[in-house]
Amino acid sequence: MPKVTVHALSALLPLLVAGSQWARADKVDDALAHASKFILGEQDATGAIWEVEEKHLHNQVAMSSLAVLALAALGNQPNDETPEGLAMRKAIAFVVKPENQDAEGYLGGVDGSRMYGHGIATLMLSEMLGMGSDDKQDQLIQQRCRKAIDLILKAQKVTKSDVNRGGWRYTPDSGDSDMSVTVWQTMALRSAKNAGLDVPREAIGDAVRYIKRAYDPDGEQKPGAPNGGFGYMGKGRELSTTAEGLLALQVCGEYEAEEVKGAAERLFKAGGIKQNERWFYYLTYYYATGLHQRGGKYAEDAKKNVAETLVPLQSRDGSWEGQGGEERQGGKLYATCLAVLSLAVKDHFLPIYQR
């Protein structure tokens, strides 16, 4: 057997590394294609995409919207003459039905998804502006999105304490705020503004100030310390809310804010996502998208970690399922859509995830 010199190995190393990256990318693409088929299989005769076999799980508007976002993240559009394009058209048509939005513009009431679902549905509609299957659907998307944005703006103006001002919580009239609900509304506002809808600058500014007030530099509130994070209601450093705050601030243009730098470092030093997290898929979604926005070593590390963690967890039917009891109750479609959005962020198809 011929000897392999050090020089020969050094010459081969880049090819081996490139080969392993190619193999990983190929596995990710295969996983995403498999997941797409699973999502399509969850669509019912009304056009809604939800847990068809789990009738106790409602949230049809929210889940249909999340599914449309997942399919769009894979490069599909509603006017595509493909199974994915047809599924998106039907799902959007379901979401914009008049009975799914009340007179105030609320999309989270009928299906019980509250302001979580309202933010998700509004984000979907704003991302789909101008992408409907025809002029009629485009007009409906525009109308429903405008009313949904107005509801978000109205809910933000509810009288609140200083610590809660600028944020949102479970219902449009909530007098307090939390990070999770706030980030969905903030994403929707920013997406709508990017798409050309009239969104007051001060509304996004107030949301940014709320998020920044939840920032804790290092657990002891030492100014200038790296490795900081965001809390759920008030200051904190939980991984999931840290990832949420990181994404939201960057989407709002705060790329070089100290809070962004500290949160990115906190997530980077955490050593990646771990399956025993309470809200594993929720964290993974924000971890992937937030660090992707940050770029550089943060984006590369997250991309590798997310792929290596998620791909082996995919079921034979193309789905993912919650790891813990609470998240498992959300159903396979919820986990699968978040997994798809986490893995597909590399392709830059959804405008909201583009820096």
C-alpha positions as CSV (number, residue, x, y, z in Angstrom):
1,M,0.0,0.0,0.0
2,P,1.6,3.4,-1.0
3,K,2.4,5.9,1.7
4,V,0.2,8.9,2.2
5,T,2.4,11.9,2.9
6,V,1.5,14.8,5.1
7,H,1.6,17.0,2.0
8,A,-0.9,14.7,0.3
9,L,-3.2,14.7,3.3
10,S,-3.1,18.5,3.5
11,A,-4.0,18.7,-0.1
12,L,-6.9,16.3,0.4
13,L,-8.3,18.0,3.6
14,P,-10.2,20.8,1.8
15,L,-11.8,18.2,-0.5
16,L,-12.8,16.1,2.5
17,V,-14.3,19.0,4.4
18,A,-16.2,20.2,1.3
19,G,-17.4,16.6,0.8
20,S,-18.8,16.4,4.3
21,Q,-20.5,19.8,4.0
22,W,-22.0,18.7,0.7
23,A,-23.3,15.5,2.3
24,R,-24.8,17.4,5.2
25,A,-26.5,19.9,2.9
26,D,-27.8,17.0,0.8
27,K,-29.3,15.4,4.0
28,V,-30.9,18.7,5.0
29,D,-32.5,19.1,1.5
30,D,-33.8,15.6,1.6
31,A,-35.2,16.2,5.1
32,L,-36.9,19.4,3.9
33,A,-38.4,17.7,0.9
34,H,-39.8,14.9,3.1
35,A,-41.2,17.4,5.5
36,S,-43.0,19.3,2.7
37,K,-44.9,16.1,1.8
38,F,-45.9,15.7,5.4
39,I,-47.2,19.3,5.6
40,L,-49.2,18.8,2.4
41,G,-50.8,15.7,3.8
42,E,-52.2,17.7,6.7
43,Q,-54.4,19.8,4.5
44,D,-58.2,19.2,4.8
45,A,-61.0,19.8,2.3
46,T,-61.5,23.4,3.6
47,G,-57.9,24.3,2.7
48,A,-56.8,24.5,6.4
49,I,-53.5,22.9,7.2
50,W,-53.7,21.6,10.8
51,E,-53.6,18.4,12.9
52,V,-56.2,16.5,10.9
53,E,-55.9,13.4,13.1
54,E,-55.9,15.4,16.4
55,K,-59.3,17.1,16.5
56,H,-58.7,18.4,20.0
57,L,-56.0,20.7,18.5
58,H,-57.7,23.7,16.9
59,N,-55.7,26.8,15.9
60,Q,-56.5,26.2,12.2
61,V,-55.8,29.8,11.2
62,A,-52.5,30.0,13.1
63,M,-51.3,26.5,11.9
64,S,-52.3,27.1,8.3
65,S,-50.4,30.4,8.4
66,L,-47.3,28.7,9.9
67,A,-47.5,26.0,7.3
68,V,-47.7,28.6,4.5
69,L,-44.6,30.3,5.9
70,A,-42.8,26.9,6.1
71,L,-43.6,26.1,2.5
72,A,-42.6,29.6,1.4
73,A,-39.3,29.2,3.2
74,L,-38.6,26.2,0.8
75,G,-38.9,28.5,-2.2
76,N,-42.6,27.8,-3.0
77,Q,-45.0,30.5,-4.1
78,P,-48.9,30.4,-4.1
79,N,-49.0,30.9,-7.9
80,D,-46.7,27.9,-8.6
81,E,-48.4,25.2,-10.6
82,T,-47.2,22.5,-8.1
83,P,-48.7,20.6,-5.2
84,E,-47.0,23.0,-2.9
85,G,-48.3,26.1,-4.7
86,L,-51.8,24.7,-4.8
87,A,-51.7,23.9,-1.1
88,M,-50.5,27.5,-0.3
89,R,-53.3,29.0,-2.4
90,K,-55.9,26.9,-0.6
91,A,-54.5,27.6,2.8
92,I,-54.3,31.4,2.2
93,A,-57.9,31.3,0.9
94,F,-58.9,29.6,4.2
95,V,-57.1,32.1,6.3
96,V,-58.7,35.1,4.6
97,K,-62.3,33.8,4.8
98,P,-64.3,36.6,6.5
99,E,-65.4,34.4,9.3
100,N,-61.8,33.9,10.4
101,Q,-61.3,37.7,11.2
102,D,-63.6,39.7,13.4
103,A,-64.7,43.3,12.8
104,E,-61.7,44.6,14.7
105,G,-59.2,42.7,12.5
106,Y,-58.5,39.9,15.1
107,L,-57.3,36.6,13.6
108,G,-56.6,34.8,16.8
109,G,-60.2,34.7,18.2
110,V,-62.1,32.2,16.2
111,D,-59.5,29.4,16.3
112,G,-58.4,30.1,19.9
113,S,-54.8,30.9,19.1
114,R,-55.1,34.4,20.7
115,M,-52.4,37.0,19.9
116,Y,-49.8,34.3,19.2
117,G,-51.9,33.1,16.3
118,H,-52.7,36.6,15.3
119,G,-49.1,37.5,15.0
120,I,-48.3,34.4,13.0
121,A,-51.2,34.9,10.6
122,T,-50.4,38.6,10.2
123,L,-46.8,37.8,9.5
124,M,-47.8,35.2,6.9
125,L,-50.2,37.7,5.1
126,S,-47.6,40.4,5.1
127,E,-45.0,38.0,3.6
128,M,-47.5,37.0,1.0
129,L,-48.5,40.5,-0.1
130,G,-48.4,40.7,-3.9
131,M,-47.9,36.9,-4.1
132,G,-51.5,35.7,-4.3
133,S,-52.7,33.4,-7.0
134,D,-54.6,36.2,-8.7
135,D,-55.7,39.8,-8.3
136,K,-58.7,38.9,-6.2
137,Q,-56.6,36.9,-3.7
138,D,-54.0,39.7,-3.6
139,Q,-56.7,42.2,-2.7
140,L,-58.0,39.9,0.0
141,I,-54.5,39.4,1.5
142,Q,-54.0,43.2,1.4
143,Q,-57.3,43.9,3.1
144,R,-57.0,41.2,5.8
145,C,-53.4,42.2,6.5
146,R,-54.2,45.9,6.9
147,K,-57.0,45.2,9.4
148,A,-54.7,42.7,11.3
149,I,-51.9,45.3,11.5
150,D,-54.4,47.9,12.8
151,L,-55.4,45.5,15.5
152,I,-51.8,45.1,16.5
153,L,-51.3,48.8,16.6
154,K,-54.4,49.3,18.7
155,A,-53.5,46.6,21.1
156,Q,-50.1,48.2,21.7
157,K,-51.7,51.4,22.8
158,V,-53.6,49.8,25.7
159,T,-52.7,51.5,28.9
160,K,-49.8,49.6,30.6
161,S,-47.2,50.1,33.2
162,D,-43.7,51.3,32.2
163,V,-42.2,47.9,32.1
164,N,-45.0,46.5,29.9
165,R,-45.3,49.5,27.6
166,G,-44.7,48.8,23.9
167,G,-45.4,45.1,24.1
168,W,-48.3,42.7,23.7
169,R,-49.7,39.6,25.5
170,Y,-52.4,37.0,25.1
171,T,-55.3,39.2,24.1
172,P,-55.7,42.5,22.3
173,D,-56.8,44.2,25.5
174,S,-54.1,42.7,27.8
175,G,-52.7,45.1,30.3
176,D,-49.3,43.4,30.5
177,S,-46.8,42.1,27.9
178,D,-44.4,39.2,27.4
179,M,-41.5,38.5,25.0
180,S,-42.9,35.7,23.0
181,V,-46.2,37.4,22.0
182,T,-44.4,40.7,21.5
183,V,-41.8,39.2,19.1
184,W,-44.5,37.8,16.8
185,Q,-46.3,41.1,16.6
186,T,-43.0,42.9,16.0
187,M,-42.1,40.6,13.2
188,A,-45.5,41.1,11.6
189,L,-45.2,44.9,11.9
190,R,-41.7,44.9,10.4
191,S,-42.7,42.6,7.6
192,A,-45.7,44.8,6.7
193,K,-43.6,47.9,6.7
194,N,-41.0,46.2,4.5
195,A,-43.8,45.3,2.1
196,G,-44.9,48.9,1.8
197,L,-47.8,49.1,4.3
198,D,-48.1,52.2,6.5
199,V,-46.7,51.2,9.9
200,P,-45.8,54.1,12.2
201,R,-42.1,54.3,13.1
202,E,-43.0,54.9,16.7
203,A,-44.8,51.6,17.0
204,I,-41.7,49.6,16.0
205,G,-39.6,51.9,18.2
206,D,-41.8,51.2,21.2
207,A,-41.6,47.5,20.6
208,V,-37.8,47.7,20.4
209,R,-37.7,49.7,23.7
210,Y,-39.9,47.0,25.4
211,I,-37.6,44.2,24.2
212,K,-34.4,46.1,25.3
213,R,-35.9,46.6,28.8
214,A,-36.0,42.8,29.2
215,Y,-32.3,42.6,28.6
216,D,-30.0,41.5,31.4
217,P,-26.3,41.9,30.5
218,D,-24.9,39.0,32.5
219,G,-27.3,37.9,35.2
220,E,-26.1,40.5,37.6
221,Q,-26.9,43.5,35.4
222,K,-23.3,44.6,34.9
223,P,-23.1,47.3,32.2
224,G,-21.0,46.3,29.1
225,A,-20.8,42.7,30.0
226,P,-21.0,40.2,27.1
227,N,-23.0,37.0,27.3
228,G,-26.3,38.7,28.1
229,G,-29.9,37.7,27.4
230,F,-33.6,38.6,27.5
231,G,-36.3,37.5,29.9
232,Y,-39.9,36.4,29.4
233,M,-41.6,39.2,31.5
234,G,-38.8,41.5,32.6
235,K,-35.1,41.0,32.7
236,G,-33.7,37.5,32.3
237,R,-31.4,35.3,30.3
238,E,-33.4,32.2,29.3
239,L,-32.2,30.7,26.0
240,S,-35.5,30.8,24.2
241,T,-36.4,34.4,25.1
242,T,-32.8,35.4,24.4
243,A,-33.1,34.0,20.9
244,E,-36.4,35.7,20.4
245,G,-35.1,39.1,21.4
246,L,-32.0,38.6,19.2
247,L,-34.1,38.0,16.1
248,A,-36.6,40.7,16.7
249,L,-34.0,43.5,17.3
250,Q,-32.1,42.6,14.2
251,V,-35.3,42.4,12.1
252,C,-35.9,46.0,13.3
253,G,-32.5,47.1,12.1
254,E,-30.7,47.0,15.5
255,Y,-27.8,44.9,14.1
256,E,-25.0,46.5,16.2
257,A,-26.9,47.1,19.4
258,E,-25.1,46.0,22.6
259,E,-28.1,43.8,23.4
260,V,-27.7,42.0,20.1
261,K,-24.0,41.5,20.6
262,G,-24.5,40.1,24.1
263,A,-27.4,37.8,23.2
264,A,-25.6,36.4,20.2
265,E,-22.6,35.7,22.4
266,R,-24.8,34.1,25.1
267,L,-26.3,31.7,22.5
268,F,-22.9,31.0,20.9
269,K,-21.3,30.1,24.3
270,A,-24.3,27.9,25.2
271,G,-22.8,25.2,22.9
272,G,-25.8,24.8,20.6
273,I,-29.4,23.6,21.0
274,K,-30.1,20.5,23.2
275,Q,-33.0,18.1,23.0
276,N,-33.9,18.4,26.6
277,E,-34.9,22.1,26.3
278,R,-38.5,22.6,27.5
279,W,-39.6,24.3,24.2
280,F,-37.0,22.7,21.9
281,Y,-38.5,23.5,18.5
282,Y,-39.5,27.0,19.5
283,L,-36.0,27.7,20.7
284,T,-34.4,26.0,17.6
285,Y,-36.5,28.3,15.3
286,Y,-35.4,31.5,17.0
287,Y,-31.8,30.2,17.5
288,A,-31.4,29.4,13.8
289,T,-33.0,32.6,12.5
290,G,-31.5,34.9,15.1
291,L,-27.9,33.7,14.7
292,H,-28.4,33.6,10.9
293,Q,-29.1,37.3,11.0
294,R,-26.0,37.9,13.1
295,G,-23.9,36.2,10.4
296,G,-20.2,35.2,10.6
297,K,-19.2,32.5,13.1
298,Y,-22.6,32.7,14.8
299,A,-24.5,31.8,11.6
300,E,-22.1,29.1,10.6
301,D,-22.1,27.4,14.0
302,A,-25.9,27.6,14.3
303,K,-26.4,26.2,10.8
304,K,-24.2,23.2,11.5
305,N,-25.7,22.6,15.0
306,V,-29.3,22.8,13.8
307,A,-28.7,20.4,10.9
308,E,-26.8,17.9,13.0
309,T,-29.5,18.0,15.7
310,L,-32.7,18.1,13.7
311,V,-32.1,15.8,10.8
312,P,-31.7,12.6,13.0
313,L,-34.9,13.5,14.9
314,Q,-37.1,13.4,11.8
315,S,-39.7,10.7,11.7
316,R,-40.3,8.4,8.7
317,D,-43.4,10.2,7.7
318,G,-41.4,13.4,7.4
319,S,-42.6,15.0,10.6
320,W,-40.9,16.1,13.8
321,E,-42.6,15.9,17.2
322,G,-42.2,17.8,20.4
323,Q,-39.6,16.4,22.8
324,G,-41.3,17.4,26.1
325,G,-44.8,16.9,27.3
326,E,-45.9,20.5,26.8
327,E,-44.4,20.9,23.4
328,R,-45.6,17.4,22.3
329,Q,-49.2,18.6,23.0
330,G,-48.7,21.2,20.2
331,G,-48.7,18.4,17.7
332,K,-46.5,17.2,14.9
333,L,-47.4,20.0,12.4
334,Y,-46.3,22.7,14.8
335,A,-42.9,21.1,15.4
336,T,-42.5,20.2,11.7
337,C,-43.1,23.8,10.6
338,L,-40.7,25.2,13.1
339,A,-38.1,22.6,12.1
340,V,-38.5,23.5,8.4
341,L,-38.2,27.2,9.1
342,S,-35.1,26.5,11.2
343,L,-33.4,24.4,8.5
344,A,-34.5,26.4,5.5
345,V,-33.3,29.8,6.7
346,K,-30.0,29.1,4.8
347,D,-31.8,29.6,1.5
348,H,-33.0,33.2,2.2
349,F,-36.4,32.7,0.5
350,L,-38.5,34.5,3.1
351,P,-37.9,38.3,3.0
352,I,-38.3,38.7,6.8
353,Y,-35.2,36.5,7.4
354,Q,-33.1,38.4,4.9
355,R,-30.6,40.8,6.4
